[in-house]
Amino acid sequence: MNIFAELVHSIYDFRSYSGYRRNKAGKVFLYGLLLSLVYFLVSLFLPMFVSIAGVGGFANMVREAIPDFTLENGRLWVEEPVDIQQYDAYQGGICFRVDTDNPITESVTDVDLLAFDRVLILDAEHGIVKAEGGSVLRFSYEDFDIGNWDRETFLKEIVPFIPFVLWIVLVIVVCAGFFAFFAGAFVTASIGSIISAFMGCRLKFGELYKLAVYARTPAMIIKSVYSWIPVVIPYFYVINFGISAFYMWKAIQYIKEETQNPPQTYWTGEP
């Protein structure tokens, strides 16, 4: 069993896919976990650790990120307006605006927020939140009985709990990422079933799913690199699954040739 070697061969050795379909389910599952872990290390953990180390630790990063503010009697004041609108390859469109000198929440409509996946807009008395799922929540600070706050109180009371909450969020994100990977493999296997039908190569869906897990390797590597590039590629998910579909086509093609011709020598993943 050599999962790390399979990780390399699945990128360029199409003939090796014929052997992957014979792998045990446990080995394929471990491979999927390894590939997902590599993706998270490159696209999520490494950028996060680089950012934290660059500012001298997590505590300093939080201190620099939080501006001087006060929240008193249901009214917010922030020293300087904040306007961040960007697209992140991992999180999607992000909009974060704070302006306590102007009622900006009154001028923002739900249509204006369609381009963003995550939104937080705050003015002196009201706020707008949009999280993953698309629902938009509008609120006033008086709706929440959270008392009076300022920057120093926040740093003293909340910051010590942030690392713990951050680790919980990371665990949830990673678990969701594992689920998303195997769900993506299911989509790829479904595409593979259509390809195999057109090519007249009969394969069980379980075999196609095993092939799909390995066929996701090049796409996940490209996705990891894309997370570091400050360029937005339209419909990247189509390209992503298109790459996996291409690998499925090549794999099925070689499997069909193998069933029609005498066995050829190919790498099986075993030492």
Rosetta blueprint (number, residue, H / E / L):
1 M L
2 N L
3 I H
4 F H
5 A H
6 E H
7 L H
8 V H
9 H H
10 S H
11 I H
12 Y H
13 D L
14 F H
15 R H
16 S H
17 Y H
18 S H
19 G H
20 Y H
21 R L
22 R L
23 N L
24 K L
25 A H
26 G H
27 K H
28 V H
29 F H
30 L H
31 Y H
32 G H
33 L H
34 L H
35 L H
36 S H
37 L H
38 V H
39 Y H
40 F H
41 L H
42 V H
43 S H
44 L H
45 F H
46 L H
47 P H
48 M H
49 F H
50 V H
51 S H
52 I H
53 A H
54 G H
55 V L
56 G L
57 G L
58 F H
59 A H
60 N H
61 M H
62 V H
63 R H
64 E H
65 A H
66 I L
67 P L
68 D L
69 F E
70 T E
71 L E
72 E E
73 N L
74 G L
75 R E
76 L E
77 W E
78 V E
79 E L
80 E L
81 P L
82 V E
83 D E
84 I E
85 Q E
86 Q E
87 Y E
88 D E
89 A L
90 Y L
91 Q L
92 G E
93 G E
94 I E
95 C E
96 F E
97 R E
98 V E
99 D L
100 T L
101 D L
102 N L
103 P L
104 I H
105 T H
106 E H
107 S H
108 V L
109 T L
110 D L
111 V H
112 D H
113 L H
114 L L
115 A L
116 F L
117 D L
118 R E
119 V E
120 L E
121 I E
122 L E
123 D L
124 A L
125 E L
126 H E
127 G E
128 I E
129 V E
130 K E
131 A L
132 E L
133 G L
134 G L
135 S L
136 V E
137 L E
138 R E
139 F E
140 S E
141 Y H
142 E H
143 D H
144 F L
145 D L
146 I L
147 G L
148 N L
149 W E
150 D E
151 R H
152 E H
153 T H
154 F H
155 L H
156 K H
157 E H
158 I L
159 V H
160 P H
161 F H
162 I H
163 P H
164 F H
165 V H
166 L H
167 W H
168 I H
169 V H
170 L H
171 V H
172 I H
173 V H
174 V H
175 C H
176 A H
177 G H
178 F H
179 F H
180 A H
181 F H
182 F H
183 A H
184 G H
185 A H
186 F H
187 V H
188 T H
189 A H
190 S H
191 I H
192 G H
193 S H
194 I H
195 I H
196 S H
197 A H
198 F H
199 M H
200 G L
201 C L
202 R L
203 L L
204 K L
205 F H
206 G H
207 E H
208 L H
209 Y H
210 K H
211 L H
212 A H
213 V H
214 Y H
215 A H
216 R H
217 T H
218 P H
219 A H
220 M H
221 I H
222 I H
223 K H
224 S H
225 V H
226 Y H
227 S L
228 W L
229 I L
230 P L
231 V L
232 V L
233 I L
234 P L
235 Y L
236 F H
237 Y H
238 V H
239 I H
240 N H
241 F H
242 G H
243 I H
244 S H
245 A H
246 F H
247 Y H
248 M H
249 W H
250 K H
251 A H
252 I H
253 Q H
254 Y H
255 I H
256 K H
257 E H
258 E H
259 T H
260 Q H
261 N L
262 P L
263 P L
264 Q L
265 T L
266 Y L
267 W L
268 T L
269 G L
270 E L
271 P L
